[in-house]
Structure formats: structure tokens, C-alpha cells
Amino acid sequence: MPRNRLSLRDQRRRSFSQNFIKDRTAIDRIVRTARIDPAGLVVEIGAGDGRLTAALAARAACVVAHEIDPFMAARLRARCRDLPNVRCVVGDFLNSTPPRQPFAVAACIPYAVTSPIVNWCLNAPGLTSATLVTQWEYARKRTGDFGSWSRVTVESWPRFDWRLAGRIDRGAFRPVPRVDSGILRLTHRGNGLLPAAVLPRYRQFVEVGFSGVGGTLHASLRREFPRARVDAAFGAAGMVRGTVVGFVHPDQWITLFRHILEMPERV
């Protein structure tokens, strides 16, 4: 193949943040982790040439595969030509509207747009789960594997369970990325840990806690709530006053919120 053509392909891959999974064992592992509903709908992001798409189609009733690169989309369509339960969509996934019916997401997502894709999933009304292959460090940070928790995880915790479901060696991809990948598993909780009506207040509560004012979570919360109530909530959550906000488990946030706002355990 001419050198200039290789250069164009490399430019396209960098432009779209493309690293395509090639290893069959890794693909099978992703599909198993996704726990596909045989009667369900699966949405795939960054489908590439369709290797994962075909594996998903073998388990699901319907797969909607999104691919932004027209060149790769042509290869995707060719691979899935004989799969009637696959629909290929060319374009930017982030501009798409979530399906009206319940659906799952399973995908090796472009690393450069990980956060927007995760936010899309968290805000999609019908999402039941999302199995996302991300950079290893991102998956660890968002699931508390470093012993700390990010704001996006804490805010969404009443509705979504976050789990680190495994690691994939970078050699499973072409071109080979610089780092390994992690399998991030988001599962919708159904009824949730808090009533839907109080979720806006919970998000405001988390915003105050992550404001950083005072240097600790206790000090930040005391700016908005009575000290006695904050002290009692910390005791109920098994926390000391000097606890740094990033090291507070999401379940402890739920306890703090309930006690400070004097909510019953079951509403």
C-alpha cells in the first residue's frame, strides 16, 4: 500500500480517536460482561469494522451500531450485510437521540470523548446498562479502584451502580494504544437509592460537598447546614470530620444526605 495512503489512514484514526479491538477472546469477554438480553436492544458506539457488532448481534434481538468514520462504516456494513438484526448508523453518536424503548449500551468507545459518552448514557431515560471499554485509568478512577471517588460517580450513584469489570491488554487493539483498557460497567438501579423527586436536591448537596471550601467535606457542608446535624450525619456514616471529599464512598454520601436533610430511610 502506498505510504501516503497509510498516512491518510493514520490521520483518520487520530482524528476519530480510533483504536479497534481485534482480539476474539477480549471481544467474547466484553459480550459476556454486557449480559445481553436475547430479546433486547443494544446500542454500540464507535463500531469500527463490526467485529464486536457481529458478536453482539449473535446475542441480541437488535443492534444499532454507530460509526462516525464513513470509511469504517462501509466496512461495518459489509461485515453485517447478512445480519438482519443490525442497523448501521453513520454519524456522530453524541448527536443521536436515545431509543424510546429500554436498551443497553456495549462498546469500545473512542477515548477522546469518554466523558461526553458517559454523560449521554447517564442521561438516557431508557438505559438499563452500559458496558464501556475505556482507558484503564478512567475506569479505575470512576469506580473507586484508587480508593477515591469522582463527583460524576457520586452524583449518579442513586440511579447507577458503577463497577470495574476487568482489564484488557492494549495488545488486543489495532493500532495499539499507549495504555491498557478497562471494562466499565454501569447498571441502572431501577427504583434507585433515593426517590426521583429528591434527586435535584441531592445533586445540589453533592455540589456543595465538592465545593472545596474549608478543605474538608465537613467544613463545606457546614456552610449550608447546621453543625449539629452535620456532626450527627458524619457519625451515622462512620466518618471523621477531617475526611477529604474524594475519599467518601458514594453510599456514605447517601447516608449523609438522608441524615442532614432528615429524610426517613425509606420514602
Secondary structure, 3 states (H helix, E strand, C coil): CCHHHHHHHHHHHHHCCCCEECCHHHHHHHHHHHCCCCCCEEEEECCCCCHHHHHHHCCCCEEEEEECCHHHHHHHHHHCCCCCCEEEEECCHHHCCCCCCCEEEEEECCHHHHHHHHHHHHHCCCEEEEEEEEEHHHHHHHCCCCCCCCHHHHHHCCCEEEEEEEEECHHHEECCCCCCEEEEEEEECCCCCCCHHHHHHHHHHHHHHCCCCCCCHHHHHHCCCCHHHHHHHHHHCCCCCCCCHHHCCHHHHHHHHHHHCCCCCCC
